[in-house]
Amino acid sequence: MENTSPQARIAELTNLIDRYNYEYYMNDRSLVSDYEFDELLSELIGLERAYPDLAMPNSPTRRVGGEVNKTFNQVAHRFPMLSLGNTYSIEEIEEFEARTRRLLDGVPFTYTCELKYDGVAIGLTYRHGQLVQAVTRGNGAVGDDITANAVTIKTVPLRLTGSYPDDFEVRGEVVYPFEPFNEMNRQREAEGDEPFANPRNAASGSLKLQDSAECARRKLMFCAYFVMGPDEAITQLPPTHSGRLEAARQMGFKVLPYTAECRNITEIKAYIDHWDRERWNLPFGIDGIVIKVNQVPLWDRLGLTAKSPRWAIAYKFKAERVSTPLVSVSYQVGRTGVVTPVANLQPVHLGGTTVRRATLNNADFIEKTDIRNGDWLLIEKGGEIIPKVVGVDPDHRLPDAMPVQYADTCPECGTALVKADGEAGRYCPNADHCPPQIVGRLEHFASRKAMNLESLGPERLELLYLSGLVANVADLYDLTPAKLIGLGVDSSASIQEKGAAAIMAALDASRQVPFERVLFALGIRFVGEVGAKKLARYFGNIDALLAATPLELAMVEDVGEVTAAAVSDYFAKPEHIAIVNRLRAAGLQMSVVSQQVSSALEGKTFVVSGVFDGFSRDEIKAHIEQHGGRVSGSLSSKTTYLVAGDKMGPEKRKKAEKLGIPIISEAEYLALCSQTE
């Protein structure tokens, strides 16, 4: 290797990594260990940094992401991305099949039946075997260019193999498989973020992320289902849809092996029935079946309607619903003390899994749904992964059934529950001595948006609590390698020297976290990221905040009386003051380090909307504050300027014009910042 030129080594590594990626993501085969693969990829990244001109087009290093998009350009589709006609009715599928036979008038043909992926449709354009563009469906005529994010998806080929047209498009669906989706949700909850509602919405949001490196971490999957292009460019492709899918597979696309060729309505129904039962055993979501005439030359003869082709139709599955007895109601305690009722059910099979529990949300939900002891509950599982209670089965209501009585004490510590005005839930106020709240507060403190203690995940924090080493956040800074090494259930899962060093390094790095994030990390009820920032900047340091009265706290913009009372109550407890003082002694930041560079915008309030060339949304907001201005999330008579970027919402413009608020561009804003006082 010492005599190999950088150019030759880059080409060798590129081809090798492409091969390993293909085998792993297309054929589920690992040819090398993860460690060996990472070493090869790191070597290629290093060589490309040293010799950027030698990097090959569509290098596998693009899979890592890192490109930042401040805007997504609109692209007109060469071929409209039409939606398929949808139906939940087998009778309508029968009508489609009969109509197709009538229109083709004796011409022999077959159908392809495919899974209808529950994801996001995109089109990939290839020229000379290289990926050149990825575009979302959009409105069918125009979509967003999301190429920088699409290249991070391992099942999107960057370079094609075998025989392929010189200029063509492959369409398919980006799905979020259940395993990485659940993994991402667990991570988000540990970091204090809201979990994603379902894989489809999460996939859609991931493709529109500005940071492609974050998209790469989502582990999305692209499944091809359509090959198209100019007639003269795709003459070499087979004349059937199923043949073209097989050709796409040979080119390197992920074409899942669930497509079937059907000759008549009987076989179509059998295919639908099979996947209505088996869909829950798939590692990703589907919401129906797509039926297409297989012979591509017949598509023109069948034609199109205004919205969809006549040669294809989609059958959508109905959400599965079952009825099962309510055995009991138990209660779970969250990080903030909110107590959530959970229905313990007689086990029932639903959507490929056995359901034993389902959330009942809160006391208002139980009352509104009129859930009584001994009821049979209706459980549904549609596009969501988590089953939900949608009602009561009236056919099984007992004549003397009594309403479920909500718990009045905490199931973990026995403290009387509290219901705050205007809140649907009840919570345990014993925040400092209720075990789930203690562990939850530790997880919040360590989360990315708070202290960012990456080496302290939920499992390790729970281990530290159960071992008696950590009972509050200040105890974390008393940890030493000697206390950590060997801690664990058994030797194979215990913290070793390397893990202990990583924990200590993370704790040391957290001493540089700004005061506003330290304040957020304390987990004070009702104090979110924005509230912590406003309080930190208003009072400047922890001592001024500790001395503030509820009235003074409520004077802070966007804080309000409820949050002010929560902050005042928190700092009124001696044990909380002790924690703050210990964190201060440990070296955490307890005052705001001023980042203001001028007072050019002093006294002015800005609302920011749209996409900007020189800033991300967060960057321009920070820039306003650095020049003494104030940022608001909504327009009002107190707003001085609306800073408008591309794609600003029309409603926001109308409201600004109605209120007489000046609308300025990014350039006009920068000119305003440069004005001398």
N, C-alpha and C positions, 0 to 999 in steps of 0.2 A: 504493500500500500504506500510505502514511503516514496516510490518512484511514480505513483499515479498522479497525474495532473489534477488540479482542482476541478477543471471542467469535466474530466472523465469520472472523477469520484462523485460529483454532483449528479451526473447522469445515472451512474450506477446506483446511488442511494435512492434517487427518485423512482427508478424502475422497481427497485427492491421493495420500497415502502408501498408503492402502488399495488404491487402483487400481494403483499401481506394484508393490506387493507381490503383488497378484493376478496381474498379467501376468507377473511374474518367476517366481513359484513354481508357478503353475498352467499357464501357457502358454509358459514358457521364453522370454519376450521381455523385453528390457531397454529401457524407454522413456526412461530417463535414465542418466547415468553414475553410478558408485558415489559419486563426489564430490558430485554434485548431490543424490543421495538422502540422503547423510549430512548435508548442509547443511540440507535440509528437516526431517529428523528432529531435528537439534539445535535448530532454531528452535522446533519443536513442544514439545520437552522443556523449553526455556527458558520458553515461554509458560505451559505447564501448571504449572511451579513458581511462576511469578509470580501466576497466577490459577487455583489448584487447583480452585475451585468451577466453573470453566468447562470442565474436561476432560470430554470426551465418554465415555459408557460404552464400555468395551472399546476405548479408544484404542490405536492401533498402538504407542505408547510402552511398552505392557505387554510387547511382544515382547522388549524389552531385558532384562527380568527385574529382579531386585534384591530381591524379596520373600523374607523368610526364614521358613521353616516349621520350628518346633521339634517339631511333631507333624503327623501326617496323620490327619485324622478319618475314622472308619469310616462308610460310607454304604451303606444297603440299596438294592440295585437294584430299580427299579420292575418290571423284567422280568428274570428270571434270565438270567445270561450262561452259557448251557450250552456245554459242550465238544462238539465234533463227534466222532463215531466215526471212528477212524483205522484205516487198513489199508495194508500194503505189497503187497497181493496184487491183481492184476488180476482174479483169479477172484472175489474178494469184491466188487469193483466190479460185476462181471457179476451176482452174486447180488442186490446192492442194486438194480440196474436192473430185474431180473426181478421182485423183490418189490414194487417201486413200481408196476409195470404191473399186477401182480395185485391190489394193494390198490385201485388206482384203477379197475379193472374197466372198461376201455374209454373212460374219460374222456380226451379229447385233452389233451396237455400236452407241454412241452419241458423241457430242463434248461439251467441256466447253469453254465458251467465257468469258474472263476476261479483266479488264482494264490493259493497259500497262503503269505502273507508270513511270513518268519522274524523275528518281532518280538514286541511286547507289545500285547495287546488292551486297548482302553479304550473307554468310552462317553462321548459328549458330549451334554449336554442343552441345548436351545435353547428359549427362551421369547421370543415377540414378536421373533424374528429375532436375539436376542442370546445369546451363549454364557453360560451361568450355572454350569455345573459339568462337571468332567471326573473320571471315576472309573475305577480299574483293575478288572480282572476279579475279583481276590481269590479267594474260594472259590466264586464263581458267584452267591452270594446277597448277599454284602457285599464291598465293595471300598474302596480308599483314595481320598480326595479329593485329587487332584493338580492341581487347577485352576491354581494359581500357576505350575506348571511347564508345563502344557499350552499356556497362552497364549503361551509363548515359541516354540512350534513354528510356523514360518511357514505351514505348510499346514493349520493349524487355523483355520478362519474365526472371527473374533471377532464379525463382523456379517454376516448373510446377505444375498444379493441375490435379485432376482426374486421368484417366488412360493414360499411355504414354509408349513408348518403352524404354528399358533400355539404348540404345545407338543409337542415330539417329541424323539427321540434318534437320533443317528447313531453307529454303532459302526464301528470300524476298527482298524488295526494301526499302532503306532508302530515304524518301522524306522530303522536307522542305516545310511544309504547307505555303500558301500564307500569312496568318496573321502574324505569327512570323517572316517570311522572311522579310516582309515589315517593321515590327517593328525593326528588326536588321539593316536594311538599313538606317532607319531614325536615329538610334543611331550612326551608322558609319559616316553618313554625319555630324551629330552634333559634332563628335569628330575629324572631318577633314580627315577621311579615305575615300577611294574610295568605293562606294556602290558595292555590289555583282551584277554581270551581270544577273544571273538568279538562280532560286532555285536549279536546278540540280548541277551546278558548286559549289554553296555554300555548298550543302550537301556533295559533294565529298571532298572539302577542309576541312570541319568540322571534318570528320572522320579521317583525317590525322594530326589533331592538336596535338602538343606535350603535351599540358596541357588539361587533360580531364575535368577539371572544366570549361574551356572555351567552350568545346563541349557541356557540360550540359546546358550552357546558351543559346544554339542555338535552343532548343525545336524541335528537329528532331522527325520524326515518322517512325517506322518500320512497314511495311505491309507484312505479310506472304503470299506466293503464291505457295509453293512447300514443300512437306514432303518427305524425302528420307532416306535411310540407308541400311546397309547390309540386304540381304533378310531374314536371320534368325532372325534379330532383329525387323523387322517391319511386321511380319506375322499377328500380331493382328490388323493391320490397315485395313480399308475398301479397296476393290479392285478397287475403282474408285477415280479419282483425286478430284472430288467434295466431295466425302465422306471423303477423307483425310484432305481436307481443313476444313470441319466441325469438324473433330477430333481435328485438331490443335486449332480451336476456343475453344473447350472444355478444352484443355490443358492450355489456357490462352493467346493465341496469338491474335494479332489484325488481323482478317480476314475480310476485308470489304465486305459488303453485295451486291456487284454489279455483282457477277458471275452468269451466266445463263447457263443452259443446253440446247443445241440446237440439233435438230434431222437432219437438212439438210441445204443446202446452202441458202434457202429462210429465215430460221430463223437466220442464221449467218449474212446475209445482213441486216436484220431488226435490229439486235443488234448493228452492226457497225453504221448504219444510226442514231439510237437513240443516241449513245454516241458521234457521230460527232457533233450533235446538243447540247447535254447536258453537254459536257465535261467542258464548261466554268462555269457551276454552281457548280462544285466540289471545295472543299477548298484546293485542291492541284493539281499539274499538271499531266496530262497524255499526251502521244504522240501517242497513238494507242490502238489496241486491240490485245490480244493474244488468239489464237484458238488452243485447244489441244484435242486430242482424249481422251475421259473421262475414258475409260477402261484401267487401268494400265497394266494388263497382255498382252495387244495387242501392247505395246510399243516395246517390244523385237522383235515381228514379223515384225513391220514396220522398225525398225532399225535406223541407223544414217548415215549421210554423214560425210565427214571429219571434218566439222565445226558445224553442227547443226543436231538436231533430225528430222526424217521424220514424226513424229507424232504431230508436233506442227509448227506453223507459226505465224508471227506477221504482222498485217496490220498497217501501220503508216499513221496517218492523215497528209494531206497536210496543210501547213501554210495557214491560212485564209487571204484572201486579198479582199479589197473592194475599190471602187472609190467614192470619194465624193468631192464636190466643196470647194475650198479655199475661205473663206469669207474675211479674212484679215490676216496680219502678225503683231504680237505684239512682244515686247522685254522684256526680264527679266534680271535683274542685279544680279550677283552672289557676293560672299564674296570678291573676288579679283578684282571686277569691270568688269569682262568679261560679255559682253552683248550677250545673246543667243536669236536668233529669234525663235518664236513659231508660228506655223500655227494654226489659228483659223478656224475650219472646220464646214461645215454644219453637224449637229449631225448624226452619222451613227452607226448602230449596228454592232459590231465586237467582236467575241470571248466572248460573254456573257456580254459585257458591251457596254455602249453608249460612243463613242469616239467623243470628241469635240475639242481636242487640240493634237498636236504632235510637237516635237522639229524639227527644221530645221538645227540644229547643228551650222552653221556659214555661213559667206558670201560666202566662197568657195563652200560649199555644194549647196547653192541656185544657184550659177552660173553654177556649174558642172551639176546639175540636170536640169538646164534651167527652173526654176519655174517662171511662169508669172502670173500676176494678172488675175483672172477669171479662172485659170486652175482647172481641177479636179485632185486631187492627189491620188496616189495609196497607201493605208495604209495596213500594214501587221502585223499580230500578230502570231508568231510561238511559239518557245520555250521561248521567252521573255515575261515578264508580260506587259511591256510598249509598246504600239503600235508605229510603226516607219514608216516614209515616205520612200518608196522605189522607187518612180518614179512619172512621170506625165502620165496621161491617154491621149494619143494623139487623141483619138476619140472626145474629148470635147474641143480641143484647138480652141480658137477664132482667126479668121484671123488677127485681129489687136491687139492681146494681147501684152502688154508691160511687160518687165522683172521687177521683184520685185526689188525695190530700197532699199538697206540696210539703216537702220537708221544712221544718222550722228550726232545725239545728244542723250544724256542719257534720257531715258523715265522717270526717277525718279527725276533728278535734272537739266536737260537741258544742262549739260556740253557737249562740243564738244567731240566726241569719238576719240580715238587714236588707230592706228593699228601699232604694233611694227613689225620690220623686222623679218621675219621668223615665224610669228604667224598667224594662220588662223583666230582667233577671234579678235574682237575689244573690247576695254574696256574703262570705264569711269575713268579718272584720278583723279576725285574729291573724293578721298578715305575718307577724314575726314568729309565730309558734305553730302554724298549721303546715305540716310537712309538704304537701303538694305546692303550696304557695312559696315556701322557701326554695324548693328545687326550681320551680318556674322562674322565680326572681333571679336565681343564679344563672339560668339559661338566658334570660333576657339581658343580664349584665354582660355576659360573654358574647352576645350576638354581634353580627357584622356591623350593624348600624349603631351599636353602642360601643363597647370596648374592643370588639373584634379579636377575641381570644380564640383563634382558630384551633388551637390544640386542645381546647376544653369543650368537647361536644356534650350533648345531653347525657350520654352513658357515663362519661368520666365525671361529670358534675354530680350525678346521682351517686356514683361510687364514693366520691369525696364526702358527700353529705352522710351517707349511710355508715361510712367508716368513722364518723365523728370528727374528721379533720376540718370540715367547713360547715358552719351553721349560718353564715351571712357573707355578704360580698367582701367585707374587709378581711375575713379569714383567708381569702385566696392569697393575699399578699404576705401571709405568714408561712406559706408553703416553702419547703426546701427540697432539694433533690433527695435527701435522706428520708424525708417523710413520704415521698412519692414512689421511689423505686421499690418494686415488689408488691405494690398495692394492687389488689385484684382478686377475683374469685379463684383463679388457679394460675399456675406459672405461665401457661400458654397465652392467657388473656391479660396478664398483669402489666403494669407500667414498668417499662425497662429504662435503662439509663438514657437512651436516645429520646424516648418519649418524655421523660422528666426534664431533659434539657430543653425540649421544644416548648413545654409548658412554662418553664422559667423564662425563656426568651420572649414568649408572647406576653407574659405579665410585665416584663421589663419594657417592652415596646409600648404597652398601654399607658405608661406614664407620660407619653407625649400626646395622648388623645385630648383634643380641645375640651374646655370646660363645659360647653353646651352638650357634648355627647356624654360626658361624665354625669351631668345632671339627668339626662335622658336615661342613662344606664341604671340609675337608682330605682327606677320602676315606680315612681310616684303615681298614684291613681290619677287618671285623666291627663297626665302630662306626656304628650307624644313628642315626636321630633321637633315639630314646629313650635310647640309650646315651650319646650326646653330651650330652644334657640332664642325665643323672644324674652324669656325670663333671664337667661344668662346675659344677654346683651343689654337689657334694661338695667339690671342691678350691678353687672360688671364682675362681681365676685361672690363667693359663697357666704361671706360674713354679712354683706348687705342683704342678701336674700334671706338669711336666717333671722335678721332683725326686722324684716318687713311685716307689716300688719296685713290682715286679710283685705282691708280696704286698699292698701297700697298695691298688693298683689293684683287685685281686680282691675286696677288702673292700667295694667300692662295690656297692650293691644292683643286681641284674640285669646285672652286668657279667660276672663269671665268669672262670675262669682263661684260657680261650682268647682272649677279648677283651683281658684284661689283658696277656697276652703280646704280642699284636699292637700294642697301644698302646706298651708298653715298647720293643719292637723298632723301632717307627716313630721314636720320639724319641731312640733311641740313635744314629741316623745324623746325622752333622754337617751333611749337606746339608739335612736336614729342619729342624734347628734354625736354619740360616741362612734358610730360607724363612719360618719363624715370626717370626724377628727382623725380616726385611724387611717382612712384613705388619704387624707392630707399628709399625715406623717409618712405614708408609704410613697409619697412623691407624685400623686395624681394632680392634674391641673385643676385648680380651684378658683381661677380668675380668667377673664377674657383677655386674650392677647389681641390688641387692636390691629386690624388689617386695613383700616381706612387709609386711603392714599390721598384723598382730597375731600373737600366739602362742597364741591360744585353742585351737587344735587340735594343739598341740605334743605329740608322742609318740603320736598317734593315726593309725591306718592305715585308709583308706577304699577301698571298691570301689564303683564307680558303675554303675548299670544302669537302662535304660529311657529315657524321654523326659520332659523337664522343662519347666515353664511359663516360668521365669525365666532359664534357662540353656540353652545348647547343651551337649552332652556335654563338649566341650573347655573351654568356659567354666567349668563347675562344677568340673572337675579343676584348672584354674588357680586358681579361687577357694579350693579346699582348700589348695593349696600356699601361696597368699598369706597364709593364716591359720595357717601352720606345720604343717599336716597333710601326710601322705604318701598318695599314690595308688598302688594296686596294681591290676594287671589281672585278678587271680584271687583267689578266696576261699581263706583258709587259717586255721589256728588263731591266726595273728598279726593277723588282720583285726579292727579295733575296731568298725566299723559298715559295713553295706551301705546305701547311699543309693538308695532305690527310686523310680523315676519310673513313668509310665504305660508299659504294655506290657513290663514287666520279664519276662524269661524264667522260666517255672515251675521249670526245673531249678536256676537260680541261687537261687531262693527256697528250694527244698527243701534245697539244700546248706547255705545259711546257717542254716536251722532245725536241721539235723542237727548243725552245729558250734556251735550256741548263739550265733550272731552276731546282735546286735540289728539289726533292719531299721527304718530311719527314713525318714520322708517328706522331701520338699524343705523343707517348713515347719519340721519338727523339726531338720533340718540347719542352717537359717538361725538358729534359736533357739540351737543349740549354738555357732555362731560368735559370737553376741552375748554369750555368757557372759563375765563378767569373771573374771580370774585370782584 
